[in-house]
């Protein structure tokens, strides 16, 4: 099936709305950031929120905060007393993310941490119920391997952008595309997990740890 712009609009019209803060954040991103495609879209944000509501996680780890849209979505389904820890190394966008998080009633349940995730992850304490990977593509395999033992059995890892606008089908791949293709192959070959690649927006790899 071809997902046309009309089908996308139909899906949006028949999906529960986002909060006022999320809508303001999304509009702010589209108006002021040339790299606005990095933001989880409306439907994908609702999907992340729904995943979180289904899992009811006590502890969520996000690798790649950007402006905090997905961070807030993931926090919407937390169990009572649960927390989201989000890692990013961009001080400017991190400050914007914090400003919008402060407008929600979830601010005391979200912790933003600034720094290089490759060096921070070994010091992050699990176990995590849900991990969301949406950062620099060449390090996806590294992030997966660094967090795997910190995910509880039955927990989930979700990775964004794994279809990379369809470029994963190209015979000649650039560094990012090759890294994402290798990540998907690695997950598929990992007998410690079950996985499904959802062709939603730019592709979500959903992994459940046995």
N, C-alpha and C positions, 0 to 999 in steps of 0.2 A: 504494500500500500504506500502511496506517495502522500506525505504529510504536507499539504499545501498551506499557504498562509491563511486561507479560509478555514481549514480544519483547525489550525492553531488558534484562531480567534474563537471558533466554536468551543474548543476545549477551555479557553479562558473564561468564556461566558457561562460555562457550566461547572466552574470550580469555585469553591468557597473563597471569599475575599480575604485579602491580607489585612493586617492592622494598619491604622493610620500612619504609624511611625514607619513601617516597612514601605508603604506607598510613598511617603515623603522621601525616604532614603533612595528608593529606586528612581524617582523623578530627579532628585538631586544628582545622582550618578549620571543619568542620561544627559542632563543639562550641562554638566561641568567636567566630565571625564572622557577623553578620547578613547580610552581603553574600557569603555563601559561594558563591552562584551564579557569582561571578566566577572561581572556580577551575575549571580544566579537569577534567572528570569522569574517572572511571576509564577508560572506553572511549576517550574523546577523547585522554586522556594516552597510552594505548597506541598510538593512531593516530599521534600526533606522534612518539613514539619510533620507530615503524615507518618513518615517512617519513624520519626522520633516519638510520636504519639503511640504508634503500634508497639515500639520497643519499651517505652517508658524508662529510659536510661537513668541510672544514677550518676554516671560519669561519661561525658562526651569529650573527645579530643578532636579538634579541628586544626588541620595544617594548611594555613593560608587564609587569613582573615579578610583581606581586601577592605571593603567598607563596612563589613559586619552584617550584611544582609542574611547570608546563610547562617551566620552565628546565631542571630536572633531566631531564625526559623527553627534551628536545631534545639534551641532552648525552650521552645514552646511546648515540647512534649516531655520535658524532664519529669521524673518522679519527684515526689515531695523531698526536698532537701538536696536534689541533684544539682550538678554543676557542669558548665561547659568551659573547657580550657582551650583557647584559640591562640595559635602561634603565627607570627608574621614578623618580617624584618623591615617593613616600610614604616618609618615613624610618622610620616605625614598622613597616610591613609589610616593608620592605626588611631590617630587622634580623631579623625572623622568618625571612625567606627565607634569609638568610645562615646563621642558626643551623641550619637543616635541611640546607643545602648542605654545611656543615661535617661533618655526620654521614655523608656519602657519601664514596666514593673518587674523586669527580669535582671536589672543591673547588678543585684547582689548575688546572682547565680551565674554570672559570666565573668571569667577572668581572661583578660588579654595579656599576652606575654610577648615582649618584643625581643627578637633575636633570630639567629640562624637555626632553623629546626633541626638540621643535621647534628648540631652540637647540643641542642636543648633536649632532644628526645631521649637520649640515654639517661637523663636525669629526671624525666617525668615519671611519676608514680602511678601505676594502674591499680587495679584492673579497670579497663574501659569497656563499656557496653557498646559503644559506637564510636568509630573513628571516621572522619571525613577528610579525604585528601584532595586538595584543590590548590596546589602551589606549582613551583617550577617543574616542568614535565621531565627533564632528564633525571630528576631525583625520585621519581615515583617508586621505582623498585627499591631504592634505599629507604624511603619512608615506610614502605610496606614491611620490609625486613626489620626495621628498627622498632616498629610498633607491634609486630605480630605477637610476641610473647607477653605484651602488656594488655592484649585483648582477652577477655574471659571466654571460656568455652561457651559457644552459643552466641557470642557477640558478633558484631558486624563491622566490616570496613567498606566504606563507599568511596569510590574514586571518580572524580568528574573529568570531563573532556576526553574520554577514551576513544571517541570516534574522530575527534579533531577535524571537524567539518568534512569528514569523508576522506581525508588525506591518508588515512591508514590503509586505504586500498591502492594507493599509488605504488608503482614499481620502484621508483626512486623516491626515497624519503629523506627529509631533512632531520636534524638532530632531535627536535621535539617529537616529530611523527614517529621516528624509529624508536624512541624511548617509550612512547605510549603503546606501540605495537608490541614491543618486548615485554612491557608490563602485563598486557592482557594475556600474552602467551605464558608468562611466568605464573600468573594466577590460575589459568586453566590447567597447568601441569601440577599444581600444588595439591597433593592428595589430603592435605590437612583441612581443606575447605570445600564448600560448595559455592558456586558462583553463577550469576546471570548478568549478561551485558544488556542493559535496557537502552534501546534506541530512542531515548528521550533527550530533546534539545541536542547537546553535543556529546551525548553518551554517558551513562552512569554504569560503572561496574559495581555490582552489589555482591559482597563476599560474606559468607557466614562461616565462622570458624567452628569446626567439629568439636 
